[in-house]
Amino acid sequence: MAFLLKSPGTFAANTLTMTKFPLNDAAQWVEAFGAPLYVYDAKTIRGQYFRMKQAFEPSIEVDIHYACKALNNLNILKLMRSLGAGLDAVSLGEIELGLHAGFRPDQILFTPNGVGIHEIKAAVEIGVLINIDNLETLEEFANEFGSSVPVCVRINPHIMAGGNSKISVGHIDSKFGISIHQIRHLHRIVQNMGLHVHGLHMHTGSDILDIDAFMRGADLLMDLAHDFKELNYIDFGSGFKVGYKPGESATDIESFGNKMSTRFKEFCLEYGRDLKLIFEPGKFLVSEAGVFITKVNSTKTTPSTVFAQVNSGFNHFPRPMMYDAYHHIENISNPDGEQRLYTIVGYVCETDTFGYDRKLNEVRNGDLLAFHNAGAYCSSMSSQYNSRVRPAEVLIEGDQAYLIRERETMDDLLRGTIEHGLYQDIVIQGKEEAEIAVPS
Ligand SMILES: Cc1ncc(COP(=O)(O)O)c(C=O)c1O
């Protein structure tokens, strides 16, 4: 289902938008597809992809593997493939989605964590590239495949970087990667078990603003790389930050590309061969391309604040509760309304605050609130908690709005449930207790 957008595609004059595409048509989208609703803009995604690609010197072969977990709708994966991206997958499910979207197995890097060898064997059978982050698993892999299947290894450089403890994954206490202090052991396994290491990988966290923190990790990895003679690529992961607040800084990708290109070219010279440079961004490509539109159910004045209560919850939009993330919120239905202070909350039966002390144009029942930066880790992390169905997803491509995932229905809440005809009778209070009384 698709419809033609009526607006000329300009930003509403009053819209202090974090989202890089016009929201003039929001009411029309909601009329057609309901609210809450995730909306994504293909043009913004393309823009971010090419910005990243062009940040590096053209003489370096740079592959961008889209981190599927950020937004896994099949149409988004197909869009990425059409741009020439590869895929970063963390589960067999993501691999299957990638194949379904038309990626070749050799364009998919499987970077699981904490999985058993059976999953890795299944991925080898499919033919994707394998990335292993645990020496015990690497030994199992070697016992199974020896020199017949090349492998990439994920190194933990022990660098603290990232916007929140749950998304800082390259430090000493993290479960991810093979510690940089285990390199001697890693070499022992590689040499004695005949493994071919074709790739080195790291990913230290998400929301990294500081290019130097990123470069420190990259330097460590390039230093190690000299002792792996069969490399084809180095994958420096991702973690590029985007702006969540109006005016907030994002990773300066152009400056990063510049620094990284110079350093990587030096490295390749020393190494004696040109290697491929891989990144696996999620957030950078899709975060600002998405907006989440909710409808106000009611407002509620309490002794401490005025709540704006919307028809969604952390089941659809988990980042504020999960990572204390700030998402900019805007009342797009009342452009001339006076600004007032609100606490924006959902309908989940737990505290699910989307934003404290936000200035919004006066909020009335039925107004639409736009949550910005909703492209990454929103719909893909959503759930049916509180037995609420997941919202629909819409993609704006050219002048058309395409429905790319239907709103779930009651059938989806029941899907997979098996009824056995149990418990048809009303239990008579007291009788059953007597039957199951513990014998003395
Ligand atoms: C291994 C790996 N690669 C890439 C990413 C994508 O990170 P980001 O969305 O910050 O770009 C993640 C995010 O969790 C990850 O764990």
The ligand as a Gaussian input file, in Angstrom:
#p B3LYP/6-31G(d) Opt

LIG

0 1
 C       29.397000      -5.588000      16.682000
 C       28.595000      -4.367000      16.392000
 N       28.784000      -3.720000      15.221000
 C       28.076000      -2.617000      14.897000
 C       27.136000      -2.095000      15.747000
 C       26.368000      -0.874000      15.330000
 O       26.650000       0.195000      16.158000
 P       26.025000       1.631000      15.886000
 O       24.557000       1.447000      15.790000
 O       26.427000       2.436000      17.065000
 O       26.570000       2.137000      14.625000
 C       26.905000      -2.721000      16.986000
 C       25.916000      -2.175000      17.921000
 O       25.575000      -2.678000      18.918000
 C       27.656000      -3.889000      17.310000
 O       27.472000      -4.538000      18.456000

